[in-house]
Structure formats: C-alpha cells, structure tokens
Amino acid sequence: MTQTQTTPLSSSSTPVAPAVSRSTFDQVIVPTYSPSNVVPVRARGLDLWDQDGRQFLDFTAGIAVTSLGHCHPEVVQALKQQADNLWHVGNGYTNEPVLKLASALVDATFADRAFFCNSGAEANEAALKLARKFASENGPANKSRIVSCVNAFHGRTLFTVSVGGTPKYTEGFSPLPADITHIAFNDIEAARAAIGDDVCAVMVEPVQGEGGVMPASREYLKALRELCDKHGALLIFDEVQCGMGRTGQLFAYMGYGVTPDILTLAKALGNGYPIGAMLTTEKIAAALKVGTHGTTYGGNPLAASVGLAVLGIINVPGFLQRVRQASDYLMSSLRGLAVEFPHVIQEVRGSGLLIGVVLTPAYKGRAKEVTKAAEEQGLMVLIAGMDVVRVVPALIVTDEQINEATARLRRALGKFVNA
Ligand SMILES: *Cc1c(COP(=O)(O)O)cnc(C)c1O
C-alpha cells in the first residue's frame, strides 16, 4: 500500500491468526507452483502427516533434499546447539562451523577450496562465473562459450536457466546470457563437434535428475574429460541432486572414476536447511580474488553446522553400502511392478536411490496422474518430466518401508489403469 492510511484500522482488539489451508496459497503466493492439496505439518524419518492427521510415506525426500529423513535427531541437535551460540557474522568474519565443513569437504573430495552459498542455482552460478573469470585471466581472448546438455537442469537464475536445457524455462526472459551451446546428453560425437578452443566450461549432471532420471554413461563423462583437457575448458559436474550419497557413492563422480574441475552441491547437504557449495582446485579458485563474488548468507554458521553433521553421517562406508543395498532392493521391487503392469511401465532406471519409473508410450505425459494416484494411497513420489515417475526416498529407507511403498504404488497403479 503506497497511500497514507486515513481510515482507522479495524477496532477488533484481539486479532486471531487466520486459519490457513491450500486455498490460501492461491490468494497470497506468486503462482509459480501448483502444490498438492495435502498440506504437511509434521514429519519424522520417512513418515509425514498433513493438516488432517493423515499419514504419508515420503518417497520424495523434499525433492532429494531430506536424505537423512525428516528431523534427523543428530541434525536437529547440531542446529539447536548452533542456534544457542552464533547465528550470523557476515563475510567480514569467518566462523568455526564453515571452516570445519570446508575442511571436511576438501578432505572427502578432489577439491582444495570451497565456496558456500544458499542453493543449487547459486552454486552453479558461482561455477559458471568462475569458469568465465578463469578463462578471462588465463586466455586466450573470447574463450567464453559454455557447453551444456539438452534436458539438463541447473537452477532458475537467469544464467543457470540459460545453461539448463529446457527452452520453456527461458521463454519470455530474454535477453539471455550469450555464448551457450546445448548438445544432446550422452552423445560423444555431439560433444566432439561442439567443444573447441573457444569453450571455457562444460557443465553436466552425472545423473540428469529433473530431465528424466538419466545416468550419463562412463564413456561419455570420460570423453568430456578428455575434450576439456584438450581444449583447456573446465569440466563442471552439477551434483546438486545426485551428490551427497544419493547414488551410493559420496559423489557420483567417484563411481564414474572421472574427476571434474568444479563440483557443485546443495540439496541434501543441508537436509532441508538451505546451503549450497562449489568445490574446486586451488589453481582454479585463485581466479576469484577478493571482491569478485559473494553472498551475505554463504557459509552462515547455522547452515554450516547442519552441513557438517549431515556430511559426517553420510560419508561413512557402511552408510553408503546400505544405500547401494537399498537401491538394489527398491529397483528390483519397482521392476516387479513393471512386470505386473507392462502396459504402463516401460523401464526402471537410475542410480542408487535416484530412480525413474518410465511410462510406456501408451501412458505418455501422464506421470503427474500416477503421483496423484500414489498420494491417494498414502505414498508421495515425484515426476521427472511428464513421462517419468521419480522415486527418491531418504537414504535411510528400510526394507519394510520399501515393501510398504511398493504395496501402495501397486494399489495406485491398479486404480489408475482401471480409472
Ligand atoms: C535442484 C537442482 C538445482 C537447483 O537447485 P536450487 O537449490 O533449487 O537452486 C540445480 N541443479 C540440479 C541438478 C538440481 O537438481
């Protein structure tokens, strides 16, 4: 309201907080999302309850975020303890949690340096800006081209959405950042044709998440590594979704045996507390001198404390071993459903606990309807594009929970095909 208030405010002396429901969303939220009618209010592990007290089994992990389950006790404890000590200091000071988290990430990966931010898009934005800066400092001139993949998803800032491979997401936002080339994913010949000496970086998800749960082939990532080395381009792996144990390795690149120059992560690093990170080598990091990039909350003590607790739990051989075991069991359970519903399910694919159930041509474009049917049976799952149902449980999922989810999905598919 820009005008001066001239009439007295309502005289009601005890304002009552209004009850909120799904319909409130349409009245007060910018309509970028179309959320379910279910409004969650409480959750523990993989169990979630809505406003009416209905229980759901959460096989979305808040879109690959709450990988340790909701309200994991050790993570809650880390946050509460930090909340009583130090919330924020600003980048004029460093803090103990961020130094510990950076040290742990550097110890656990190829990287020597970490940059912290608040989301996956920001981690990728930092990576892309670093690649341009590194090229501008190390030459030759005009080495500004960025190569990325069709169907890739890298976030929603203008730069990251332009590098992403979904034209629909950039419609109406022109002019877009320039010098970006999109190539077909997993196509080595297309990469060879596109990557030349004018390329400063190649950005790729080792497992495409939003784009349909599509793992890269080992040969493809190896070829990208060789092409980047040959042409002096930086190889950026976006592991915002597939990192932090999701594939059964701490980071997917470790399973592929292909090391990037820059690695981005976010989502599961905070288990729901917003944090993102960009990891790189000392040599490359040096291009981002004092004052060249930054963000107020990056490396905030609260976020860093949570990230440190999460990393400490996930980066344990036994934990990752169990993720691979749970993956085998969930994949085979879903493949069992594919045998029961061959006219609906074409294929089950993915890596670790990032799994896509691909619908047949007969059910093309109907993945959202399957997730709705599953929700009616008390199971939350996601879509990845219009034709793939994405199954992404917390990494702590038990065999019993996999059995229950499979039973609920079986009932949902039964109703869906008979509807
Ligand atoms: C979710 C995602 C992003 C964007 O992360 P935000 O935290 O939503 O900005 C980027 N890349 C990949 C691969 C993602 O899955």
The ligand as a MOL file (V3000), in Angstrom:
LIG
                    3D

  0  0  0     0  0            999 V3000
M  V30 BEGIN CTAB
M  V30 COUNTS 15 15 0 0 0
M  V30 BEGIN ATOM
M  V30 1 C 17.5860 -28.7470 -7.8040 0
M  V30 2 C 18.7090 -28.6290 -8.7500 0
M  V30 3 C 19.3460 -27.3860 -8.9810 0
M  V30 4 C 18.8250 -26.0970 -8.3980 0
M  V30 5 O 18.9250 -26.0680 -7.0160 0
M  V30 6 P 18.1000 -24.9310 -6.2170 0
M  V30 7 O 18.5130 -25.1670 -4.7990 0
M  V30 8 O 16.6600 -25.2010 -6.4760 0
M  V30 9 O 18.5150 -23.6280 -6.7430 0
M  V30 10 C 20.4550 -27.3720 -9.8030 0
M  V30 11 N 20.9190 -28.4830 -10.3800 0
M  V30 12 C 20.3320 -29.6890 -10.1820 0
M  V30 13 C 20.9190 -30.9010 -10.8360 0
M  V30 14 C 19.2030 -29.7970 -9.3840 0
M  V30 15 O 18.5940 -30.9720 -9.2160 0
M  V30 END ATOM
M  V30 BEGIN BOND
M  V30 1 1 1 2
M  V30 2 1 2 3
M  V30 3 2 2 14
M  V30 4 1 3 4
M  V30 5 2 3 10
M  V30 6 1 4 5
M  V30 7 1 5 6
M  V30 8 2 6 7
M  V30 9 1 6 8
M  V30 10 1 6 9
M  V30 11 1 10 11
M  V30 12 2 11 12
M  V30 13 1 12 13
M  V30 14 1 12 14
M  V30 15 1 14 15
M  V30 END BOND
M  V30 END CTAB
M  END
